[in-house]
Amino acid sequence: MTDDGTDGDREALDLLIRGFQVSRMLRLVADLGLADKIPKDGSRNVGDLATACAVLASPLLRVLRALAAFGVFRIGADGSVSHSPRSVLLRTDQPNSLHHGARFWTAPGSWKAWGVLDAALAGDTPHQAAWNMSRFQYLREHTDEARNFDAFMANFPDHRHQALAASYDFSGAKLIIDIGGGNGEALRRILARFPAPRGLVFDRDDVVAAIAPEARSSGRIDVQGGSFLDLVPEGADIYLLVRVLHDWSDDDCIRILRNCRAAMTPSARLLIVEQILEPDPALGRPSSYLVDTQMMAMFGTARERTEAEFGELLQTSGLGLERVIETASPVWVMEVIPM
Ligand SMILES: C[S@@+](CC[C@H](N)C(=O)[O-])C[C@H]1O[C@@H](n2cnc3c(N)ncnc32)[C@H](O)[C@@H]1O
C-alpha cells in the first residue's frame, strides 16, 4: 500500500463521503413503510408497491436500485422487489426492527442540526443553532418524531433492554423505578423475567402519557411524569438510568445523580446502563463514536464517557461504584450504592 492508499481505500472513502445519500433513502423507504409491504418470502412488482405507497413507480425504482446496490432489497430485471437479509431487518415485525432507526437519524430535527455541525467547533450546540430550542423542547413540539424516538430507543440495535434483564438479578426487588425510562421497554423486559417486582417509568409528561395501558405489563408498570433535573421519586429498591447520562453535560449529570442519591434508601441500588467509551477508536466500535458525535450535535457538551469519567461523576454526587457488569450488548451495567 502506498501513502496515497489503495484503490479499495479510495472507493471506501468515496462511499463514506456519500453516506448521507444512503441514510436519506433509507428514511424515505422507512417513512413509506415499504419493507412491511413486501412479503418475507416472495416478491412484489415495483408498480404495485408504488400504488400501495401512493408514489410514482419510476423514482421509487431508482431509489430501490441504489439501496439494492448496498444489499438492501433485491430488484429483479422485471421490476420485482424482494427482501434481502438486510432489508428484512426494516420490517416492523422483526425483533429490534431497524425501521425506527432508519426513520430517526435523518428526520428533520437531527438532519438540520447536523447541517450546522460546525457550530459545535465554536462551542455552540448545533441543535440549538438550527432550531433555536433544545432537543427535548423540539421533541415536545414534534409529536411524530418524538414517538418515533421513543420506539427507536425501545428497539435500539444494541439490544440493551434484553441484555440488562438477562445480566442482573432483579428477583429480590419490590419496586424498580426507571428514570428517563422512555416507553418502558427495559421494565417490560425485566418484569417478563422476574415475576415479583413492580415497575414505575419516570419520564417527561408527554412520553409517559403515550405509554398505552396494554404496554404496562398487565398493570405491573405505573407511570409518572416529571423532570429528573428537579426530583427523582422515592421508594424503589432499584433505580435504573439507562442511556440517560450520555444526553447531559457533567454539571447536569451531577444534578440528576444527586437527585437519585436523595431518593435512595441506604439499601437501594442504582444501575447506570451506558456504553463505556474506549478511548482508542482503533479498538472501539464505530457506532460508539457516532453516538458520541450525535450527543454533541444534539446537546453540545453531552457525551459518551470512560469508566474513569463515570467514577468522577459518581464521587462528586455522593455515590460509589460497587461493580461493573458486562452484558451481551455494548452497554455495561454499573451498580452504584449511596455513600
Ligand atoms: C436516550 S433516551 C433513553 C430512554 C430509555 N432509558 C432507553 O434506554 O431506551 C433519554 C430519555 O430521557 C428522557 N428525559 C429527557 N429529559 C428528561 C427530564 N428532564 N426528566 C425525565 N426524563 C427526561 C427522554 O424523554 C428519554 O426518554
The ligand as a Tripos MOL2 file, in Angstrom:
@<TRIPOS>MOLECULE
LIG
   27    29     1     0     0
SMALL
NO_CHARGES

@<TRIPOS>ATOM
      1 C1        -31.6680    8.4300   25.3370 C.3       1 LIG1
      2 S1        -33.3270    8.2780   25.9460 S.3       1 LIG1
      3 C2        -33.2200    6.7330   26.8320 C.3       1 LIG1
      4 C3        -34.5610    6.1080   27.0390 C.3       1 LIG1
      5 C4        -34.5280    4.7630   27.7530 C.3       1 LIG1
      6 N1        -33.9460    4.8470   29.0760 N.3       1 LIG1
      7 C5        -33.8060    3.7390   26.9000 C.2       1 LIG1
      8 O1        -32.6690    3.3800   27.2070 O.co2     1 LIG1
      9 O2        -34.3730    3.2990   25.8860 O.co2     1 LIG1
     10 C6        -33.3630    9.5000   27.2490 C.3       1 LIG1
     11 C7        -34.7050    9.6090   27.9670 C.3       1 LIG1
     12 O3        -34.6280   10.6660   28.9200 O.3       1 LIG1
     13 C8        -35.8810   11.3350   28.9240 C.3       1 LIG1
     14 N2        -35.7260   12.6820   29.5010 N.ar      1 LIG1
     15 C9        -35.1350   13.7650   28.9390 C.ar      1 LIG1
     16 N3        -35.1700   14.8100   29.7640 N.ar      1 LIG1
     17 C10       -35.8240   14.3890   30.8850 C.ar      1 LIG1
     18 C11       -36.1490   15.0200   32.1240 C.ar      1 LIG1
     19 N4        -35.7980   16.2950   32.3590 N.pl3     1 LIG1
     20 N5        -36.7870   14.3010   33.0680 N.ar      1 LIG1
     21 C12       -37.1390   12.9930   32.8350 C.ar      1 LIG1
     22 N6        -36.8370   12.3330   31.6810 N.ar      1 LIG1
     23 C13       -36.1780   13.0380   30.7140 C.ar      1 LIG1
     24 C14       -36.2570   11.3470   27.4730 C.3       1 LIG1
     25 O4        -37.6330   11.6300   27.2870 O.3       1 LIG1
     26 C15       -35.8560    9.9360   27.0450 C.3       1 LIG1
     27 O5        -36.9010    9.0200   27.2210 O.3       1 LIG1
@<TRIPOS>BOND
     1     1     2 1
     2     2     3 1
     3     2    10 1
     4     3     4 1
     5     4     5 1
     6     5     6 1
     7     5     7 1
     8     7     8 2
     9     7     9 1
    10    10    11 1
    11    11    12 1
    12    11    26 1
    13    12    13 1
    14    13    14 1
    15    13    24 1
    16    14    15 ar
    17    14    23 ar
    18    15    16 ar
    19    16    17 ar
    20    17    18 ar
    21    17    23 ar
    22    18    19 1
    23    18    20 ar
    24    20    21 ar
    25    21    22 ar
    26    22    23 ar
    27    24    25 1
    28    24    26 1
    29    26    27 1
@<TRIPOS>SUBSTRUCTURE
     1 LIG1         1 GROUP 0 **** ****
